[in-house]
Structures are given as C-alpha cells and as structure tokens.
Amino acid sequence: MEKILYIVRGVPGSGKTTLAKQLTANVFEADHYFYDNDGNYKFIPSEIKEAHKECQQFVGFAMDSGIKKIAVSNTFTQEWEMEPYFELAKKHEFKVFTIIVENRHGGKNQHGVPEDKIEQMKNRFQITL
C-alpha cells in the first residue's frame, strides 16, 4: 500500500475536519491539543506553537509506527507552515497531496474564531499551483 499524507488547508469553517475524516486516513490537527478529557474545547492563544509542535510530533509517531494514510487538517495559510510535514513525508517516503477546502457551502467555524481573524487568514493565504 502506498504511503500518503494529505495536508488539508482552509480557513475556519471551511470544512477541513469534515473532509479529512472522509479520506479514510488517521486525522491529526493542532486543535486536538485544546480539547480536555471531557471533549471540551478551550483555545489558549499563547499555546498555539505548542499545539502545532505536538501535531507534528504525533504525525511523526504515526509515520514511524507504520500508518500509511495520514491527514493533517490545519489552516496552513502560509507555505512555511506546511514545511515540517513535507520534511516528515520525505523522510518516511510519503506521497503528499495538499487539498484546499473552500467555504462555498456557508459553513460556520466551530471554535468561534472572530470574523476579522478569518478575514486576516484569507488575506495571507498562499497558494502554489
């Protein structure tokens, strides 16, 4: 079986998580860091770097353990944010597919991200074709 890493990108509310779950892959997100044991979400802005670091570590562990289909679902508005995953994929010989999810269906973000922050994300979103 071919080893595949899906990088699912988009602004909050676009449907990244929903799509990632449809890919029959193990799904990792920085947002997982902010859930407590009871499933309650509490975003702590000062811990965002730690959340992304943990997400990268979990993806590395999954690759090390032999999981062959992995999806990482984060906003990834900037190219550099994907680099650690590209490096992991290269190290572990995964084929990478990046998927940009647009919010054409009028989805609502589940974590209460303010509209002005979403607009900032849209304005800095980088795409390489």
PEBEL-V560112 format. One line per field, one symbol per residue. ss: DSSP state (A for helix, B for strand, O for the rest). phi: phi as a letter, one per 20 degrees, with the letter a starting at -180 (. if undefined). Layout:
ss: ???
phi: ???
//
This chain:
ss: OOOBBBBBBOOOOOOAAAAAAAOOOBBBOAAAAABOOOOOBOOOAAAAAAAAAAAAAAAAAAAAOOOOBBBBBOOOOOAAAAAAAAAAAAAAOOBBBBBBOOOOOOOOOOOOOOAAAAAAAAAAOOOOO
phi: .fecdedddrfgnfogfgfgfeelcfdcbfgggeeefeneebfcgfdfffffffgfffffffffenfdcccddcflfdgffeggffffffgdleedcdcedeeeemfdfedmffgffffffgfdfdcdd
//
